[in-house]
Amino acid sequence: MSNVAASVTGLLPSEDNDGNEEEFEITGTGGTEEDMQFDEVIGKLEEILIDDEFQDKQDAFFREHCHEFTHDEENKFIYTEIHKKYEAEVETYIEDRLKEEIAGFDMEHFLKQMQERKDQVQEELMELLWSFTEFVHFKQLILDFKDARDRAADSPLKISKVQHRGFPPN
């Protein structure tokens, strides 16, 4: 087990008894090597999910398939096919990016860690990851995309904003 000392010097000023600013140091342990690796993967995962490239890929997928979806309560069989394709593409993209970013990354090991450490992961990240596999959430995302695209088609001002984000209406 290795410990990593974190040191922060001079980030927050403090004063001595004479009112002069002093530097200070905060030290602590970073945990085990496995803790640090897990934290690194979580950090990279968060970066990947907020990256414009991921958003552009998601938008492109939604743009390609949103015409199939309606607000009807009844779900068509094609929705399931599209959702499975979405899950596969998202999972492949995330895994490939993590392998590029982190030497020796192993998705199976990471998924096992996620199960064991889910209480150590921010709730927002867990919800986002869950949303990729949960059909009802997926359907709502693609319908929201479709609705925004349709609204943008009705308004020149909104079209320019939508086009700027990289997904002009068809």
C-alpha positions, 0 to 999 in steps of 0.5 A: 500500500502506498500513501501519497502526501498532498501538499498545498502551499500558499493557496490560502493566506494566514496571519501570524500574531503580528498580522503578517501573512504566512504560508501554510501546508496541508498534508494528507494521504491519498489512500491506496494505489487502488483508491488513486486509480479508481479516482483517476478513472472517475475523473477521466470519466467525468471529463469524457462525459462533459467533453464536446466530442461526446455531446456531439456524438450523442446529438448526432445519434439523437438527430439520426433516430429522433424521427422514430419517436413519438410522445405516445405512451405505447412504445414501438419495437424499434425504440428498443432496437435504437436504445440497444444501439445507443447503449452499445455506442455509448459504452464502446465510446466511453471504454475506448476513451478510457483505454486511450487516457489510462494505461492498462484500463480494464472495464470489467475491473472498473465496473466491479469497483463501481459496484463496490464503491457506488457510495463514493461516486457523486450521485449526479455521475451515477444518475448520468451513467444509469441514464445511458441504460435506462430506457424511459430516461433515454426515450425522454432524452431523445424526445426532448432533443426532437422537441428542441429541434422542432422548436428551433425549426420554427424560430430563426433565432433558435435555429442559429443557437442550435446550429452553433451547438453543432446540431442543425435541424434536418 
